[in-house]
Amino acid sequence: MANRGPAYGLSREVQSKIDKKYDPELEERLVKWIIAQCGPGVKEPEKDKAGFQKWLKDGCVLCELINSLYGANKPIKAIKTSGMAFKQMEQISMFLKAAESYGVIKTDMFQTVDLYESKDLAAVQRTLLSLGSLAVTKNDGNYKGDPNWFPKKSQENKRDFSEDQLNEGRNVIGLQMGTNRGASQAGMTGYGLPRQIINNP
């Protein structure tokens, strides 16, 4: 399944564009976080795209990562190292399901083949970046590592206005509707008159 031949023509161009989106600096940051989050049991991968893919491919590291973010209530009960493709892909799918339950939105999720067949590792980076941002934002004590590694997600800032404040706001004309302050008709001619053109000799 993973042993595909080289792509040609349009397929090759598309794959080349996808590959260019991969960020080596983000890879370094994600590796640091995953090792800090999962503990010393997780070994560091080789420092390149292929090493990153090989490290995550069997799904074990990803499952350890998502379990560590849930604290005591771990969503994935059994994590097993296996050489069988369907078992590895099943573990990646379990990670994706748990990540979605954690709060990662569907548009930020990668597909199993993106990682397993190295189709789009930039999408894998996006998912992990979104997961890290969510963990920092939740601030529930389960995040380990430097909080500056990920941007915080925007949170709801609900405001409660009294009835008087709402009524007062209805009397204010917003500037996006325009304003007549400073308007003047000085120098205007009456409607319907021809334009005055004077030739100065």
N, C-alpha and C positions, 0 to 999 in steps of 0.2 A: 504493500500500500504506500509506504513512504519512499520506495525506490522508483521515483519517476525520472524519466529522461530529461535532458535539457529542453527549455522552452525556446521557441523560435517566433519571429515576426512580432505580431501585436501582443501575444502572450508574454513574450520576453520584455517588451517595452513596459507593459503594465507591471510586471514583477519588479522591474528595475526601479520604477517610480515608487512602489511600495517599500522596497529595500532602502531607498534613500531617506525615508521617514524615520528610520531607526536611529536612536540617539545614544552613542557610546557613553556620554557623560551621565545621562539618566540611568543607563545600565549600571554604572558604578555606584550611584546613589541607591538604587533599588537593591543591589547585592548587599550593600552595607546594612540597609534597613532589615532585610530578610534574615541576615545572620544575627543581628542584634535582637530581632523579634523572636526568632526560633531558638536561639541559644547556640552553644558551641557544637552541638550534635550535627549541625548543618555545615558541611564543608564548603569552602569557597570555590567557585567555578573558575575555569580558564577565562582569561580576560579577552574575550571576543564574542561576537554574535553567535557563533556555532557553540561555544562553551556555555553561553547563557541558555541557549535552547536545550542543549543536552542536560543541563543541570535541572531544568524545570520539566522536561519532557515526560517523565514517568508519573508526574502529579504528586509525588510524595512531599516535596518541599512546599508546594502550593497548599496542600492539605494541612501540613504542620503550621503554615503561616495563618491560615484562616481560623484554625482551632485556637491559636494563641490569642487572637483578637476577641474571641468569644468568652475568654476566661474559663470558668468552671464548667459552663454549659456548652461543651464542645459539640458541634454539629456532625463531624465525621468521626465515628467511633473507632473504625479499624483502618489503619493506613498500612498497606503491605507493599513491599518492593516486589515487583514482578517483571519478567522479561516479555510477557505476552502483551501484544499491542492493544487488544480490547480491554485488558485490565488497566493499563496505563491511561487509555483514553477515558475509561470509566471514572478514574480518580480525578482527571482534569474536569470532567463534567460535574462531579460532586463538589469540587472547589467552586466552579462557576455558579452552581445552585446556591451554595452557602454564601458566596459573595453577594449574590442578588438579594438574599434574605437579610444580609448585613446592611444593605442600603445602596449598593452600587447600581446605577441605573443601566437599563438594557443597552442604551446607545454607547456606553463606555465598556461594554463586555466584548471580549474576543470570542471567536469560535474555536472549538477544540482543534480543528485542523490547522488553524493559524499558528498554534504552538507545535502540535505533534508533527506536522509536515513542514514546519518552518515557512508557512505561506505568508504570514504577516506578523512579525515579531514586534513591530511598532504598536500594533493593536494590543499585544500582551503587555507592553510597557504602559500603555494608556490605562488598561484595567488596573494594574498594580499601583499606578500613580493615583488613580481615583480612590482605590481602597485605602492607600496611605493617607490621603487627604481627609477621607471620611473618619479614619481612626483618630487622627489628630483633632478633628473638629468635635468628635464625640467626647473626647477627654474623660473616658470612663475608667482610667487607670490601667487598661490593658495594653496601651501603646507603649512600645519600648524603642528607644533611639532618640535622635535629635528632632524636636518638633519643627525645626526650620528646614528639614528635608522636604517637607510637603506644604503646599499652600492650604490654608484653612478654607473650607467651603462656606459660601454665604449662608447665613441663617435668617430665619423669619424675625422681623422686628415689628411686631404687631403694636398698633397704637389704638387707644380707646379715647374717643373724643366725646365730650358732653353734648347734649342737645343744643345748648347755647352756642358752643363753638362751631357746630355744624351749621346752624342758622346764620351765624356771623360770616362764615365762609361763603355762603350763597350770595352775599351782597358784594363780594369782591370780584371785579372783572380781571381775569387772568391776562397777563401781558401777551400770551400766545394768541389771544383774540384781537390783539392790536390795541393801540391807545391813541386818543386824540389830544393828549397833553402836548402843549407847545405848537399845535396846529394853527395856521394863520392863512387868511385869504388875501393878504397884502400882495399887490402887484398882479392879481388875476383880472382878466378882462371878462366881460359878461359872456354868457353862452351864446353861440350863434354868430358872433362877430368874426369877420375875417382876420387872418393873422396880419399884424402890422409890420411891413417891411419898409424900412427907410434907408434910401441910398444917401450916404453922406458924400458930397463931392470932394 
